[in-house]
Amino acid sequence: MIGDRWHARSPERIPDILWQAMMRRVRGEFDEMPCLRVTPDQARVLFGVSADTSDWILSRLVQDGFLVQTPDGQYTRRNTTP
């Protein structure tokens, strides 16, 4: 509940255990390939998730400081060089 209003759970929301597993998997991909650079469209295909889910994962990893988004829109590990 936010304030005094209830909000319906989003139909796109997945169970927390699946969310955490997906986050670990995506982090693992970037750990295994530190120079990996993907566009949002490439990430959706690589990780096999919906556009909304992929966007949420990428934005969360940017917020966590694990990834950065380059000026041309690609996502890559923070502090890696191509």
C-alpha positions as CSV (number, residue, x, y, z in Angstrom):
1,M,0.0,0.0,0.0
2,I,1.2,3.4,-0.9
3,G,-0.3,6.2,1.2
4,D,-3.9,5.2,1.9
5,R,-4.5,3.7,-1.6
6,W,-4.2,0.0,-2.5
7,H,-2.5,-0.8,-5.9
8,A,-3.2,-3.9,-7.8
9,R,-0.3,-6.2,-8.3
10,S,1.1,-5.9,-11.8
11,P,0.3,-8.9,-14.0
12,E,3.9,-8.6,-15.2
13,R,5.3,-9.2,-11.7
14,I,7.0,-12.5,-11.2
15,P,7.6,-14.3,-7.9
16,D,10.6,-13.0,-6.0
17,I,12.5,-16.3,-6.1
18,L,12.4,-16.2,-10.0
19,W,13.3,-12.5,-10.0
20,Q,16.4,-13.2,-7.9
21,A,17.4,-16.2,-10.0
22,M,17.1,-14.0,-13.2
23,M,19.2,-11.3,-11.6
24,R,21.9,-13.8,-10.7
25,R,21.8,-15.3,-14.2
26,V,22.2,-11.9,-15.9
27,R,25.0,-10.9,-13.5
28,G,26.6,-14.2,-14.2
29,E,26.6,-13.5,-17.9
30,F,28.4,-10.2,-17.4
31,D,30.8,-11.8,-14.9
32,E,31.7,-14.6,-17.4
33,M,32.1,-12.1,-20.2
34,P,33.3,-8.8,-18.6
35,C,33.5,-7.0,-21.9
36,L,30.0,-7.9,-22.9
37,R,28.1,-5.0,-24.4
38,V,24.4,-5.4,-25.3
39,T,21.6,-3.1,-26.5
40,P,18.2,-3.5,-24.8
41,D,17.0,-5.6,-27.8
42,Q,20.0,-7.8,-27.7
43,A,19.6,-8.3,-23.9
44,R,16.0,-9.4,-24.4
45,V,17.0,-12.1,-26.8
46,L,20.2,-13.2,-24.9
47,F,18.3,-13.5,-21.6
48,G,15.1,-14.9,-23.1
49,V,12.8,-12.5,-21.2
50,S,10.1,-10.0,-22.1
51,A,11.0,-6.4,-22.9
52,D,9.6,-5.1,-19.6
53,T,11.4,-7.7,-17.6
54,S,14.7,-7.1,-19.4
55,D,14.3,-3.3,-19.0
56,W,13.7,-3.8,-15.2
57,I,16.7,-6.1,-14.8
58,L,19.0,-3.8,-16.7
59,S,17.9,-0.7,-14.9
60,R,18.2,-2.4,-11.5
61,L,21.8,-3.5,-12.3
62,V,22.6,0.1,-13.3
63,Q,21.1,1.3,-10.0
64,D,23.1,-1.2,-8.1
65,G,26.3,0.1,-9.8
66,F,27.0,-3.3,-11.5
67,L,26.3,-2.0,-15.1
68,V,26.5,1.3,-16.9
69,Q,24.6,2.4,-19.9
70,T,26.9,3.9,-22.6
71,P,25.9,7.0,-24.6
72,D,24.9,4.8,-27.5
73,G,22.5,2.9,-25.3
74,Q,24.5,-0.3,-24.7
75,Y,24.9,-1.9,-21.3
76,T,28.2,-3.1,-20.0
77,R,30.0,-3.8,-16.7
78,R,31.2,-0.8,-14.8
79,N,34.9,-0.3,-14.9
80,T,35.6,-2.6,-17.9
81,T,37.4,-1.6,-21.0
82,P,36.5,-3.0,-24.5
